[in-house]
Amino acid sequence: MSLFLLIADTVRLTSQYDLNVDLARGLTGRLLVDTSKQAGSNTSLSEYPEDCADIYLKHHSIHGVSPRTGVYEIWPRQGKPIKVLCDMNTDGGGWTVFQKRDDYSPREDFYRTWLEYKRGFGDLQRQFWLGNDRLSILTNQDSYQLRVDLEDFDTQKRFAEYSSFRI
């Protein structure tokens, strides 16, 4: 059972907010922020990527292939560099994952204080919440959309997309 929240830049952004989607009833998952961009959008061509969409586009233009899903460092326009999990497979790639919950053991405790959600917690390779402060910085530097992917215990998958997302 999985839950994915993604945010993506201008054209496709995925993210999660308000996703206490009954995780207590057995749903687990990850939140992704799809930062995929298309030509003509506000894609940064600076040396440092602002989000996972920049990483995807730059890698693809240089190497002709998509980069691998994994942990990367991005440099938002405001703030300091941060490490994020980039999903380079879902719906064209370039998604920044900001929450991930799966059936890993030991399970990360998501019953946290507001301060912990503000700062973020967990392990980017396993289960985590990126942090409200980081999400605000990321989602206010461009236009983003949100994608939420869910999978139940019977491996039934569903997703929802929202055309505008900002924290």
C-alpha positions as CSV (number, residue, x, y, z in Angstrom):
1,M,0.0,0.0,0.0
2,S,1.5,3.3,-1.0
3,L,0.7,7.0,-1.1
4,F,2.5,9.5,-3.3
5,L,2.4,13.2,-3.4
6,L,4.2,15.1,-6.1
7,I,4.6,18.7,-7.1
8,A,5.6,19.9,-10.5
9,D,6.6,23.2,-12.0
10,T,4.2,25.4,-14.1
11,V,2.9,22.7,-16.4
12,R,2.8,19.7,-14.0
13,L,3.5,20.0,-10.4
14,T,2.5,17.6,-7.7
15,S,2.5,18.0,-4.1
16,Q,0.7,17.2,-0.9
17,Y,-1.1,19.2,1.7
18,D,-4.1,18.0,3.6
19,L,-3.0,14.4,3.1
20,N,-4.1,12.8,6.3
21,V,-6.0,10.8,3.8
22,D,-7.0,8.3,6.3
23,L,-3.5,6.9,6.7
24,A,-4.9,5.6,10.0
25,R,-7.1,3.3,8.0
26,G,-4.2,1.5,6.4
27,L,-3.1,3.7,3.5
28,T,0.5,4.4,3.3
29,G,2.4,6.3,0.6
30,R,4.6,9.2,-0.5
31,L,3.9,12.7,-1.6
32,L,5.6,14.0,-4.6
33,V,6.1,17.4,-6.0
34,D,6.2,17.2,-9.8
35,T,8.5,19.9,-11.0
36,S,8.4,18.8,-14.6
37,K,8.7,21.7,-17.0
38,Q,8.2,22.2,-20.7
39,A,10.0,24.4,-23.1
40,G,8.8,28.0,-22.7
41,S,8.1,27.7,-19.0
42,N,10.2,29.5,-16.3
43,T,12.9,26.8,-16.5
44,S,16.1,27.9,-14.8
45,L,19.1,27.2,-17.0
46,S,21.5,28.3,-14.3
47,E,24.3,26.0,-13.2
48,Y,22.3,24.8,-10.2
49,P,18.9,23.1,-10.4
50,E,16.0,24.8,-8.6
51,D,13.9,21.6,-8.5
52,C,13.6,18.1,-9.8
53,A,12.3,19.3,-13.1
54,D,15.5,21.2,-13.7
55,I,17.5,18.1,-12.9
56,Y,15.4,16.0,-15.3
57,L,15.6,18.6,-18.2
58,K,19.3,19.3,-17.8
59,H,20.3,15.6,-17.5
60,H,18.1,14.7,-20.5
61,S,19.4,17.5,-22.7
62,I,23.0,16.6,-22.0
63,H,22.8,12.8,-21.9
64,G,19.7,12.1,-24.0
65,V,18.2,9.8,-21.3
66,S,16.3,10.4,-18.2
67,P,18.1,10.5,-14.8
68,R,17.4,7.9,-12.2
69,T,15.0,8.3,-9.4
70,G,17.0,9.2,-6.2
71,V,18.2,11.8,-3.8
72,Y,19.5,15.0,-5.3
73,E,20.5,18.4,-4.1
74,I,18.5,21.4,-5.4
75,W,19.1,25.2,-4.9
76,P,15.7,27.0,-4.5
77,R,15.8,30.7,-5.5
78,Q,15.3,31.5,-1.8
79,G,17.0,29.7,1.0
80,K,19.8,27.2,1.1
81,P,20.5,24.1,-0.9
82,I,18.4,21.1,0.2
83,K,18.4,17.4,-0.5
84,V,15.2,16.0,-2.0
85,L,13.9,12.8,-3.4
86,C,13.3,13.1,-7.2
87,D,10.9,10.7,-8.9
88,M,12.1,10.5,-12.5
89,N,9.6,7.8,-13.6
90,T,6.0,8.9,-12.6
91,D,4.1,10.6,-15.4
92,G,7.1,11.8,-17.4
93,G,9.5,12.3,-14.5
94,G,10.8,15.4,-12.7
95,W,8.7,15.1,-9.6
96,T,9.9,16.3,-6.2
97,V,8.7,13.9,-3.5
98,F,7.8,15.7,-0.3
99,Q,6.1,12.9,1.6
100,K,6.7,9.2,1.4
101,R,4.9,6.5,3.4
102,D,5.3,2.9,2.7
103,D,5.3,-0.4,4.5
104,Y,8.9,-0.2,5.5
105,S,10.0,-1.5,8.9
106,P,10.6,0.2,11.2
107,R,7.7,2.5,10.3
108,E,8.2,6.3,10.7
109,D,5.9,7.8,13.2
110,F,3.9,10.5,11.4
111,Y,2.0,11.6,14.6
112,R,4.3,14.6,15.1
113,T,4.2,18.1,16.5
114,W,3.6,21.2,14.3
115,L,7.3,22.2,14.7
116,E,8.4,18.8,13.4
117,Y,6.1,19.1,10.3
118,K,7.5,22.7,9.9
119,R,11.1,21.4,9.8
120,G,10.6,18.0,8.3
121,F,11.6,14.6,9.5
122,G,12.4,11.0,8.4
123,D,14.8,9.4,5.9
124,L,14.6,10.5,2.2
125,Q,15.3,6.9,1.2
126,R,12.5,5.4,3.2
127,Q,9.6,7.4,4.9
128,F,9.7,11.2,5.4
129,W,8.0,14.6,5.4
130,L,10.2,17.2,3.6
131,G,9.0,20.1,5.8
132,N,6.5,22.9,5.5
133,D,9.2,25.6,5.3
134,R,10.9,23.9,2.4
135,L,7.6,23.3,0.7
136,S,6.7,26.9,1.0
137,I,10.1,28.0,-0.5
138,L,9.8,25.5,-3.4
139,T,6.2,26.1,-4.3
140,N,6.4,29.9,-4.2
141,Q,9.3,30.1,-6.7
142,D,7.1,29.1,-9.7
143,S,3.7,27.7,-10.6
144,Y,3.2,24.1,-9.6
145,Q,0.5,21.4,-9.7
146,L,-0.1,18.7,-7.2
147,R,-0.4,14.9,-7.9
148,V,-1.4,12.5,-5.2
149,D,-0.9,8.7,-5.9
150,L,-2.5,6.1,-3.6
151,E,-2.2,2.3,-3.5
152,D,-4.3,0.1,-1.2
153,F,-3.5,-3.3,0.3
154,D,-4.9,-5.0,-2.8
155,T,-2.5,-3.0,-4.9
156,Q,-5.3,-1.0,-6.5
157,K,-3.8,2.3,-7.6
158,R,-5.4,5.7,-8.0
159,F,-4.2,9.3,-8.4
160,A,-5.6,12.8,-8.4
161,E,-4.1,15.9,-10.0
162,Y,-4.6,19.5,-9.0
163,S,-3.6,22.3,-11.5
164,S,-2.4,24.8,-8.9
165,F,-0.5,24.1,-5.7
166,R,1.3,26.5,-3.3
167,I,2.0,26.5,0.4
